[in-house]
Amino acid sequence: MMIITTKKISTDYFYAMKKEKSALEVWQRGPIPGIPALLQPVAHALLQAQEEIHLLMVDFDNQLLWQQPAGLASPAFHLQHISGVIDRLFTYAKELPLTTKQLELLGNEGKQNTMETVASLVEKLDETIAIAIADLSFTDTTTLSEFRAVGRARLPSTVIGLLIHAAEHTMRHLGQLLVTVKVLKAT
């Protein structure tokens, strides 16, 4: 299962995948077509997170999206933040400034918005990952060690540093989301 499209995917498909214990992780399925070899781990991590989030959020109650058990960040925050971080770090990797919209989304991460649903947040994640995978396919690997400034403070990084951080940060928040969702489902 590789999900990089924004098309609606049936719940039945995810139930079938959840039951299939022998499904290989994304990195075990081989190279992602069109992605440079040096960037395969980034693509693998983003696609793995996407698949796991889809499976995790099947039948998750919208009423629980903003709950913060034991003061943990809400599932909605994690979904917003994962999309936002990928978008922002890939923007910096392209040596572009953040747009007004990106800054607005950053400012709204974690602020309760009852218009958001599991479906809308997962769809936004799908869009962000689809764009990131496309960006990876166009990344010139000779630029990977080039300096990139991050944020208003212009913190030092490189193209590869930003892309890898996008992948590892995504996986870190996936782990936190997993725990929070399981706690909320158990209550």
C-alpha contacts under 8 A as a table, 3 or more apart, distances in Angstrom:
res1	aa1	res2	aa2	distance
1	M	17	M	7.92
1	M	26	V	7.96
1	M	51	E	7.37
2	M	26	V	7.48
2	M	47	L	6.59
2	M	51	E	7.03
3	I	47	L	6.80
3	I	50	Q	6.94
3	I	51	E	6.60
3	I	126	D	7.48
4	I	47	L	7.31
4	I	126	D	6.17
4	I	127	E	7.64
4	I	129	I	6.42
4	I	130	A	4.79
4	I	133	I	7.74
5	T	126	D	6.37
5	T	127	E	7.01
5	T	130	A	6.10
6	T	123	E	6.27
6	T	126	D	5.53
6	T	127	E	5.61
6	T	130	A	7.59
9	I	13	Y	7.10
10	S	13	Y	5.40
10	S	14	F	7.04
11	T	14	F	5.25
11	T	15	Y	6.31
11	T	58	V	6.85
12	D	15	Y	5.05
12	D	16	A	6.18
13	Y	16	A	5.16
13	Y	17	M	6.28
14	F	17	M	4.92
14	F	18	K	5.98
14	F	54	H	7.27
14	F	55	L	5.88
14	F	58	V	7.33
15	Y	18	K	5.04
15	Y	19	K	6.28
15	Y	55	L	7.60
15	Y	58	V	7.92
16	A	19	K	5.24
16	A	20	E	6.26
17	M	20	E	5.02
17	M	21	K	7.88
17	M	23	A	7.43
17	M	55	L	7.85
18	K	21	K	7.10
18	K	55	L	6.54
20	E	23	A	5.96
24	L	28	Q	5.88
24	L	29	R	6.52
25	E	28	Q	5.37
25	E	29	R	6.81
25	E	48	Q	6.77
26	V	29	R	5.41
26	V	30	G	7.52
26	V	44	H	5.59
26	V	45	A	7.68
26	V	47	L	6.81
26	V	48	Q	5.58
27	W	30	G	6.04
27	W	31	P	7.48
27	W	41	P	7.29
27	W	44	H	5.26
27	W	45	A	7.67
27	W	48	Q	7.93
31	P	35	I	7.62
31	P	37	A	7.65
31	P	40	Q	6.50
32	I	35	I	5.83
32	I	40	Q	6.73
32	I	43	A	7.31
32	I	44	H	7.63
34	G	137	S	5.47
35	I	39	L	6.47
35	I	40	Q	6.17
35	I	43	A	7.63
35	I	133	I	7.78
35	I	136	L	6.11
35	I	137	S	4.58
36	P	39	L	5.40
36	P	40	Q	6.41
36	P	136	L	7.53
36	P	137	S	6.57
36	P	139	T	7.88
36	P	141	T	7.33
37	A	40	Q	5.25
38	L	41	P	7.35
38	L	141	T	7.36
39	L	42	V	5.40
39	L	43	A	6.54
39	L	136	L	6.92
40	Q	43	A	5.12
40	Q	44	H	5.97
41	P	44	H	4.97
41	P	45	A	6.09
42	V	45	A	5.29
42	V	46	L	6.28
42	V	163	L	6.69
42	V	164	I	5.96
42	V	166	A	7.94
42	V	167	A	5.50
43	A	46	L	5.26
43	A	47	L	6.07
43	A	133	I	6.31
43	A	136	L	7.53
43	A	167	A	7.87
44	H	47	L	5.28
44	H	48	Q	5.93
45	A	48	Q	5.06
45	A	49	A	6.11
45	A	167	A	5.67
45	A	168	E	7.55
45	A	171	M	7.17
46	L	49	A	5.20
46	L	50	Q	6.18
46	L	129	I	6.79
46	L	167	A	5.79
46	L	170	T	7.09
46	L	171	M	7.86
47	L	50	Q	4.94
47	L	51	E	6.23
47	L	129	I	7.48
48	Q	51	E	5.23
48	Q	52	E	6.20
49	A	52	E	5.13
49	A	53	I	6.00
49	A	170	T	7.04
49	A	171	M	6.28
49	A	174	L	6.58
50	Q	53	I	5.21
50	Q	54	H	6.23
50	Q	125	L	7.56
50	Q	126	D	7.16
50	Q	129	I	7.69
51	E	54	H	5.16
51	E	55	L	6.33
52	E	55	L	5.10
52	E	56	L	5.96
53	I	56	L	4.96
53	I	57	M	5.95
53	I	122	V	7.82
53	I	174	L	7.18
54	H	57	M	5.41
54	H	58	V	6.39
54	H	122	V	7.23
55	L	58	V	5.56
56	L	60	F	7.82
56	L	178	L	7.06
56	L	181	V	7.70
57	M	60	F	5.09
57	M	118	V	7.12
60	F	64	L	7.59
60	F	118	V	7.21
60	F	181	V	7.99
60	F	185	K	7.73
61	D	64	L	5.53
61	D	65	L	7.11
61	D	118	V	7.78
62	N	65	L	5.31
62	N	117	T	5.70
62	N	118	V	5.97
63	Q	66	W	7.39
64	L	67	Q	5.24
64	L	75	P	7.92
64	L	184	L	7.09
65	L	74	S	6.36
65	L	75	P	5.34
65	L	76	A	5.10
65	L	117	T	7.53
65	L	118	V	7.24
66	W	74	S	5.03
66	W	75	P	6.43
66	W	76	A	5.77
66	W	77	F	7.59
66	W	112	Q	6.39
67	Q	74	S	5.36
67	Q	75	P	7.41
67	Q	184	L	7.82
68	Q	71	G	5.11
68	Q	72	L	4.98
68	Q	73	A	5.57
68	Q	74	S	4.85
68	Q	75	P	7.99
68	Q	180	T	7.87
69	P	72	L	5.61
69	P	74	S	7.84
69	P	180	T	7.19
69	P	183	V	7.39
69	P	184	L	7.06
72	L	180	T	7.15
73	A	77	F	6.30
73	A	78	H	7.06
73	A	110	G	7.81
73	A	180	T	7.82
74	S	77	F	5.20
74	S	78	H	6.58
74	S	110	G	7.41
74	S	177	L	7.89
74	S	180	T	7.20
75	P	78	H	5.20
75	P	79	L	6.29
75	P	177	L	5.75
75	P	180	T	6.65
75	P	181	V	6.59
76	A	79	L	5.17
76	A	80	Q	6.09
76	A	110	G	6.92
76	A	118	V	7.76
76	A	121	L	7.39
77	F	80	Q	5.09
77	F	81	H	5.81
77	F	109	E	5.92
77	F	110	G	4.44
77	F	111	K	7.77
78	H	81	H	4.99
78	H	82	I	5.93
78	H	173	H	6.14
78	H	174	L	7.54
78	H	176	Q	7.76
78	H	177	L	6.11
79	L	82	I	5.36
79	L	83	S	6.46
79	L	121	L	6.20
79	L	122	V	7.14
79	L	125	L	7.14
79	L	177	L	7.96
80	Q	83	S	5.44
80	Q	84	G	6.05
80	Q	109	E	5.97
80	Q	110	G	7.44
80	Q	121	L	6.74
80	Q	125	L	7.83
81	H	84	G	4.90
81	H	85	V	5.86
81	H	106	L	7.91
81	H	109	E	6.31
82	I	85	V	5.38
82	I	86	I	6.26
82	I	125	L	7.46
82	I	169	H	7.67
82	I	170	T	5.51
82	I	173	H	6.77
83	S	86	I	5.40
83	S	87	D	6.19
83	S	124	K	7.00
83	S	125	L	5.16
83	S	128	T	5.91
83	S	129	I	7.67
84	G	87	D	5.11
84	G	88	R	6.03
84	G	102	Q	7.63
84	G	105	L	7.29
84	G	106	L	6.72
85	V	88	R	5.10
85	V	89	L	5.90
85	V	166	A	6.57
85	V	169	H	7.85
85	V	170	T	7.81
86	I	89	L	5.39
86	I	90	F	6.01
86	I	128	T	7.14
86	I	129	I	7.65
86	I	132	A	7.36
86	I	166	A	5.24
86	I	167	A	7.73
86	I	170	T	7.49
87	D	90	F	5.39
87	D	91	T	6.15
87	D	128	T	6.43
87	D	132	A	7.45
88	R	91	T	5.01
88	R	92	Y	6.32
88	R	98	L	6.83
88	R	102	Q	7.30
89	L	92	Y	5.08
89	L	93	A	6.13
89	L	162	L	5.68
89	L	163	L	6.86
89	L	165	H	7.90
89	L	166	A	6.16
90	F	93	A	4.89
90	F	94	K	6.36
90	F	132	A	6.95
90	F	135	D	7.86
90	F	162	L	6.99
90	F	163	L	6.55
90	F	166	A	7.58
91	T	94	K	5.22
91	T	95	E	6.56
91	T	96	L	5.53
91	T	97	P	6.95
91	T	98	L	6.81
92	Y	95	E	4.84
92	Y	96	L	5.46
92	Y	97	P	6.65
92	Y	98	L	7.67
92	Y	148	R	6.64
92	Y	149	A	6.94
92	Y	150	V	6.22
92	Y	162	L	7.45
93	A	96	L	7.49
93	A	148	R	6.35
93	A	158	T	7.26
93	A	159	V	4.84
93	A	160	I	7.89
93	A	162	L	6.02
93	A	163	L	7.05
94	K	159	V	7.66
95	E	148	R	6.26
95	E	149	A	7.52
98	L	102	Q	5.90
98	L	103	L	6.61
99	T	102	Q	5.12
99	T	103	L	6.33
100	T	103	L	5.15
100	T	104	E	6.12
101	K	104	E	4.98
101	K	105	L	6.13
102	Q	105	L	5.12
102	Q	106	L	6.15
103	L	106	L	5.00
103	L	107	G	6.21
104	E	107	G	5.08
104	E	108	N	6.33
105	L	108	N	5.07
105	L	109	E	6.28
106	L	109	E	5.35
108	N	111	K	5.34
113	N	116	E	5.74
114	T	117	T	7.48
116	E	120	S	6.03
116	E	121	L	6.63
117	T	120	S	5.12
117	T	121	L	6.14
118	V	121	L	5.30
118	V	122	V	6.05
119	A	122	V	5.23
119	A	123	E	5.94
120	S	123	E	5.04
120	S	124	K	6.17
121	L	124	K	5.11
121	L	125	L	6.27
122	V	125	L	4.91
122	V	126	D	6.17
123	E	126	D	4.98
123	E	127	E	6.27
124	K	127	E	5.08
124	K	128	T	6.18
125	L	128	T	5.09
125	L	129	I	6.13
126	D	129	I	5.22
126	D	130	A	6.03
127	E	130	A	5.14
127	E	131	I	6.27
128	T	131	I	5.22
128	T	132	A	6.15
129	I	132	A	4.86
129	I	133	I	6.05
130	A	133	I	5.24
130	A	134	A	6.26
131	I	134	A	5.06
131	I	135	D	6.09
132	A	135	D	4.92
132	A	136	L	6.16
133	I	136	L	5.04
133	I	137	S	6.37
134	A	137	S	5.15
134	A	138	F	6.64
135	D	138	F	5.22
135	D	139	T	6.21
136	L	139	T	5.06
139	T	143	T	7.90
140	D	143	T	5.73
140	D	144	L	7.40
141	T	144	L	5.33
142	T	145	S	7.51
143	T	146	E	5.28
143	T	159	V	6.84
144	L	158	T	6.62
144	L	159	V	4.79
144	L	160	I	4.82
145	S	158	T	5.47
145	S	159	V	6.11
145	S	160	I	6.33
146	E	158	T	5.24
146	E	159	V	6.01
147	F	156	P	6.87
147	F	157	S	5.75
147	F	158	T	4.45
147	F	159	V	6.81
148	R	156	P	6.24
148	R	157	S	5.11
148	R	158	T	4.89
148	R	159	V	6.26
149	A	154	R	4.47
149	A	155	L	5.36
149	A	156	P	5.16
149	A	157	S	6.07
149	A	158	T	7.85
150	V	153	A	6.89
150	V	154	R	4.66
150	V	155	L	4.81
150	V	156	P	6.44
150	V	157	S	6.94
151	G	154	R	5.15
151	G	155	L	6.65
157	S	161	G	5.91
157	S	162	L	6.65
158	T	161	G	4.91
158	T	162	L	6.17
159	V	162	L	5.35
159	V	163	L	6.31
160	I	163	L	5.11
160	I	164	I	5.98
161	G	164	I	5.32
161	G	165	H	5.96
162	L	165	H	5.05
162	L	166	A	6.10
163	L	166	A	5.11
163	L	167	A	6.53
164	I	167	A	5.11
164	I	168	E	6.19
165	H	168	E	5.11
165	H	169	H	5.69
166	A	169	H	5.32
166	A	170	T	6.06
167	A	170	T	5.17
167	A	171	M	6.39
168	E	171	M	5.09
168	E	172	R	6.15
169	H	172	R	5.00
169	H	173	H	6.30
170	T	173	H	5.33
170	T	174	L	6.10
171	M	174	L	4.87
171	M	175	G	6.31
172	R	175	G	5.32
172	R	176	Q	6.58
173	H	176	Q	4.93
173	H	177	L	5.95
174	L	177	L	4.97
174	L	178	L	6.02
175	G	178	L	5.08
175	G	179	V	6.48
176	Q	179	V	5.32
176	Q	180	T	6.25
177	L	180	T	5.14
177	L	181	V	5.95
178	L	181	V	5.33
178	L	182	K	6.15
179	V	182	K	5.24
179	V	183	V	6.16
180	T	183	V	5.15
180	T	184	L	6.16
181	V	184	L	5.09
181	V	185	K	6.02
182	K	185	K	5.10
182	K	186	A	6.15
183	V	186	A	5.19
183	V	187	T	6.54
184	L	187	T	5.36
